[in-house]
């Protein structure tokens, strides 16, 4: 399936479920399940796990808490979110290629906020046959205005196999929509740490 068709399919599904006017629920999946998330799979599945091993033997565990989400095959998960002006959307992700070229499986995210901001994450072409990315962190640009929309995660099987074989995997964890610290707040925090450090040093000298 072409990526654009996949995105259009999930947009239709999203409008059927409505927008939640809250920051991402269960962004660390610490409920041990997919509470708060909608999912759809053509092949593969969307699950929650505590550990997964890549083809090269690299063991992946959660970046935050104990659990993370795992998307395989051609699968999508999404949730309605809201944000304040100046907030950023952030998440951790990893791509584990389960195939080889020319079967260029791909993982991506979409932020739907009046437009479709597609965020390419990785593909088989990026990591090589059966390669993986390691955990990566994504942080959006600050939102100019308060608003609401969706955050979407997807992995797509682009090979000839349409069953449960040679499936690539997208891992997602630590999803949040949070305000960017104001420069004044950051400065005060830094001064506080410096002051604490100086106080500790003087105490040691006594």
N, C-alpha and C positions, 0 to 999 in steps of 0.2 A: 504494500500500500504506500502511496506517495505521502510524504510528510504533510503537505498542505491539506490533503483529504483527511488525514488523521486529526489535524488541528481543528478543521471545520466540524468533524464528528464530535469532538469533545466540547466544542463551544456550544453546539446544539444541546448536548447532554447537560451542560452547566446551566443554561438558561431554563432547563426543565426543573432543576433542583433549587434555583434561587440563590441569592447572595446572602451570605452571613455577615452581619455588620459587627464583626469582632476580629481581633488579631488572630493569627492561625492557632487553632485549637489542637492540642496534642502534637506540637511541632517536634517534640523529641521522642514521641511514640512510647512514652513511659507508662502508658496504660497497658502496654504489651500487645496492643492490637491497633486497628486503623480507625478507632473512634474519631469522628469528626471529618473523616475523609471519604470522598466518593471515588469509586474505582471502576475501571472497565478494561477488559482484556480480550483481544482477538486470539492471541496465543500466549502461553505462559501464564503468569499470575502476579498479583501484588500481595506481599506478605510482610510480616514483621519478624525480625530475627535478632540474635545476639552475636552471631559470628558467621562469617562466610569465608571460604578459601578460594583465592584466584588460581588460575591455571599454573602460575609460576610458584605457587606455594605460599604467597603472601596471605596472611590471615588478617581479615578486616573485623574490627569491633567498633562499637558505637563511639562517636566523638563526644557525645554528651549523654550522660546516664548509661543505661544498659542496652536499650533497644534502638534499632534503626529500621527504616522501610527498605524493602527490596522489590524492585520491579524487574520482571523478566519477559522475554519474548517480544510481543507487541502489546504493551500495557500502558495505562494512564491512571494517574490519581490526581485529584484536584480538590480545592476547597475555596469557598468564598472568604475573602479577607477585607479588612478595612484598615486605614492608616491615617495618621495625622500628618499635617504639613511638616516637612523636615525629617520624617521617618525614613528609614531604609529597610529594605527587605533583604534578609540574609539566610543562607543555608549552607550546609556541608554536603558534598556529593562525591561519588566515586563511580567510575565506569570500568566494568570488567568485560572485556571482549570474549564472547564465547564462540567466535567464528573467525574465518580467515577471508582475506580478499580473494575474489571481487565482491564477496558478500559484506557490504559495508554497513553493518548495523550501526545505529546512531542513537545517542541520548540527548535530550534537550529539555529545557524548561520554557514556559510561556507565562508572562505576566499580562493579564488582560485587564486593562484599566482605561477602556475607551478605544484602545488600539491593541494589537497583538504584538507585544514585544517578545520576539523569539530569542531565547538565549541558547545558542549551540553549546553543548557541554563537551562531548567527545564522540568519536566514532572509531571503528576498527582501523580506518586509514590513519587516524591520529596516533593510536597506541601500538599498532602492528598486530599481526595475527596472534590472537589469544593473549594480548597484552592487557595492562590495566594502568590506571592513572594514579593510584594512591588517593587518599582523601584530599579534596580541594575545597576551598572556601569561596563562596560567591557573596558579594555585597553590592546591592544596586546603588544607583545614584539616589540622592535624597528626593523624595516626592515634593514637588513644588506646592501642591495643594492637598488638603485632606480629601479622601475619596474611598471608594470601595471597588472591588473587582475580584479576580481569581488568581491563584497561583497554581500552575499546572506542572507536573513532572511526567515525562514519558520516555520510554525506550522503544525503538522500532526495529523489528527484524526485517532487513532488506535483502535477505537471501532467497534462494529458490525453495527453501524448506518452509512449509507452512504448518508444521506440526511441532511437537516438543523436542526439537533437536537443534543443536548449535545456537542456543539462545544466549544473547548477551544480557548483561545485568546492570542496572542502575541502582546504586545505594544512595539514600537521602537521610539526613539527620539534622537536628538542631535548627529547625526552621523558625524564624522569628521576624516580626515587624516591630521595630523599636526606634524611638527617637535618637537622633544623632546628638551626642553630648555637646552642649553649648561651649564655645571657647572659654568663657568665664568659668564655667563649672570645671572644665578640664584644668584650667590654670590654678584654681583654688585647690583642687585635688592634688595637683603636683606640688604646690607650696606646702600643703599639709604633710605630704610624704617627706619632703625635704626637711621640714621642721621636726618631724618625728625622728628622722635619721640623725639630725643634729643633736636632739635631746638625748637619743640613745648613746651617741658618741661621747657627749659630755658626762653622762652617767657612768660610762665605763672608765673614763679618765679619773673619776673621783676615787 
